[in-house]
Each structure stands twice: as structure tokens, then as C-alpha cells.
Amino acid sequence: MKDKKVLTIFGTRPEAIKVAPVIKKLESTKGFKNEVCITAQHREMLDQVLEMFQIKADYDLNIMETNQDLFKITTKALTGLKTVIKRSKPDVVLVQGDTTTSFIAALAAYYLKIPVGHIEAGLRTYDKYSPFPEEINRHMTSVIADFNFAPTSRAKDNLIREGVSGRKIFITGNTVVDALRYTLSLVDLTGSTALLEKRFEFLRNKKRLVLITGHRRESFGEGFKNICRAIRRLAEAFTDHDFVYPVHLNPNVRRPVQQILDSDKLPNLYLIKPLEYLPFVYLMKKAYCILTDSGGIQEEAVSFNKPVLIMRNITERPEGIEAGAVRLVGNREGNIFKECKKILLNKRSHSAKAKKKNPYGDGRAAERIVEIIGRSV
């Protein structure tokens, strides 16, 4: 019997992290021929993940440009993917999540009448501008997808309400849990702990660590300035804690960070370069709590039993909030400060938010996805 050819297409670091377990499972399962195409919508941060998971791209569109906008990403990806898919001739195209690459890859496959599998399908805020453009990317990908791999029952319910046939929906868990477990095993197997402790000087202080990320497009402008002001207030108020912020490369992030967060005057605030995935996972493990506007980190931090404050006004991942491990605090300076202060001062509050079961999966999502493709394509 002929092997089933799967073409997995992605373009950013978060996508790479979440498709990596599926790619590795396809590579180790008989009956499949796996090919990988990257658009490189992001470049450097994507390459770090590919290296860590030892994934080789068969096709690299390399579309990233300085100050690229959505129009350029969309048109360059669509044109490039036409050539790739026609050459590959896959039996199914896999996409992940909510990026412009995800939607455009699904659209290109549809134009060429190739079935599409959507990993992490069904996440919704029902606010088309938050997150932007991810929310609409998700909706449009769901309309095209033949296989919707929903991470949770809530995600499945969203799709059902929108008219997606139940025969096209499969609850698998989220592949980020698979990726996290693999990464932690690398830390143990490679003896990386000592190297990471040496790399991050602030860990020698033995202070509680507050880990921060922030880069959402919908927060750019005053919302992001509010986030920076809140971080500054927290660092000033809690000098017995260390605040660590790997700063995203986007100029819309870096400018307000440089203007508002003067780390020279805040010795317990560490503004560091964006991290490879493995050291970032290690810092999540070491953190006392996490402030973020990231989607994936909401899922990952819950796996570590860490309380998470989401600096957004709405989230497409409400399961963590319902489980009590995550709190939505918006991007207003005063509210971020107040809610983080509660956790840093109140041990019971910290424990109540931390020790909850992970609602996002059991680490076997990739196995389920590959099994479904095997019997359905």
C-alpha cells in the first residue's frame, strides 16, 4: 500500500512548537511520508525551534521582510504555497492554530482541492479584532478544514454551533502539552540545568521570579504602554522579587519597553533577548508566577502549576480560567498591578491559582492526530 503523504505548513515559532510533536510522530509511524514547508513568516525564532526538535524543512519560502504587513505576508505566502503544494502533491495538508500562514496554507490547499487538517481548531473569542488577525484566521480555516483537531470539548462545541459537521471534529488535546514534555526531557537528558543556571545570572539571587511576556498586536499603542507601566510599578514595589522579560523583536514592542522600562534604574528588572524554547521552558518552571498576553503560554504555564495573569481583555482559551489557574486582568495598568500584587503577597492566593489540573491535555495529542489521519485520509 502506498504511504500517505502529509505536508505540514507553518511559519512562526508558536506554530513550530505545536506541530513539532505531530511531525515527529509522523516520522516514526509506518505508512506515512512526511514533508515540511515553512513560510518563515518569522525567521530567527522559528529556526531555533526547528533546530531543537531536529526538523528539516523540505520547502522554505523565506517570506519575512523588515516591517512586513499582513498584505505582504498574505500575498507572498499564497503565491509561494501554490508552487509548493503542486510540487508536493500531498494527500493532506496540516496547518496549526491561527496565524496568517495557517489560513493562507488552508486556502491554497483548498484552491488545489487537497484535504486540510487543522490542529488546535475551534478556539474563539467572537471578537473579530481581538486577537487580530488571529480570530478571523481561525474562523476561515475552520470553514475550509476537513479535519478539525479540537484541543478541548469547548472548542468542539464552538465548531458545532457554527455548523461544522461533527464527523469533521476530533477532540485530541493540545499538542503544546506534548511539546512541553519533550522539552523537559531534553533538559534532563542533556544536562542543561547547570548550563541554564550559569546563563541566567539572576537565578543566583534566589529571589522569587516573575516571568513576563508581551507582544500582542491588538495591544500596540496605549494598551502596551499600560502593560509596561504596570511592570515598572511592580518592580519598584517588590524589590525582593526579580522580574524577567524576554523582549520581542517587534519595534512596536521594543520602543515602549525602552521608553518606560529603564532597567538601569530597576536592578531587579531584567530585559533580555528573546529566548530559545528550551531555556524559556526552564524559566517557566522556575517562575513563581507569569504575566503574559500569549495564548500558548496560558496552556504551558498551567502544566507547571503556575498562576498566570493574562494581560488581555478577552481570551480564546477560557478553560484555564474555569479551572482557576488563570486570571484575565486586561491591559490597564492599575488592574495588572493590583492582581499581581495579590498573588505576590498572598500565599493562599498563589496556591489556589496554581494547583489545578491542566485542562489542555495529557501529552498524547500528536498520537491521536496521526491515528485519525491514518484511518481517515
Steps between C-alpha positions, in 0.01 A plus 500: 500500500625846412611720790273794577678829432449775757619855433522706820513878445585761762683829531550617860662377818173422685379294205831316482484407869150360464546312171836353602351208698275412204789513255715280725214253537445489122872436449493203736175343375492255211273582210575870481725719289543835672607827339542839667453846352580818691397843383737657756245767581737527795861401439755487781263386774352235270842361410585452868201269546577301185853442625388392846244249368735395216248579228623561146290708261451352155373837375592844637318802356701743716241776463595709804584867436580791729180682603288248308125547510211258462455579131857396416487189716170394344589551135855361519389193694206423269708525184788300646277227639333444165833383361587292807170313522493426125851359524442302819163351398406409859202292607432751779634838610539565873486852646506614862328773694417849388780673311476652157712209377244254642207655318682561174637144495147367548374729224775393260426132569129564443570670166690185397231269644727345764342399836600714798557402863486784753692441825360702795166566332201667661657763724284814505453841660223607256661844484645530152758759604624320811729327441570666166524351239505160671130480583388528138783273385356231726146541371601487136727201550214310667277560196763339278628218724398139440647388833462729802727383782337675795711519818203504740128423513429875513684546171291220349181664625600828333539323167171315535315827566653643185365216289813287463403135463579288804656246264772756426585572867733297720593585862872432536637720778752771422834408346672768710485260795680238289764758402549610859560146623751436223685822581520419870644160414772677299595709803546183703669291231750762384601623844387849404400606851850603608559689176171687531566590863834644392349685202234681704690696762182619669425142610791528742309762696264227627211746485151418387484535124220674311520409130349740248417485130310754290468546126133495391418710196164615644679650803740716297482865596350614829408149613858384477626813674262419785651152523850649521393749769351220706821297475699804615273554801527135596880500479514815711258364760641149529876538521523155660383346170677480166303592186625343177371611162630347173415789266347418161684628191201694363573878507146562630606307810859616535432874481266529801713252695807718446310818583322382815702213643843641574665193651807702606282664764324175589765249606243222546361535144679300232422588137656217301506387139233263369577150617519166327217272604697272733639775727163674499331180619762477773419854618129416504583207724700727734248786508277579796235652273468607137365817336427453131278583205599180319256226413738207515656607827158490663494129420864431584508678835200301623705185438752633753232586757588869474248780553462698179371854449385565143554862397218501246133594509378171355644155442423213266623256767246531785561148630792617715285773653224252577754267660610786726863502385478809276360848556410750228619845612486715183761754401419778746796596716312511830330165457818317399680644803216418741452140387870419492543658842236263639696198382839628617372588848251223564632143516151357511407692184807361328422143602135529401593613150786258454396152605244421233474220247616593151183525286696506173610140462695196610797506262354256245344744253751431220441127531125550461538737203724260308266208574200699369685598182606140448147364503324794332715628212 
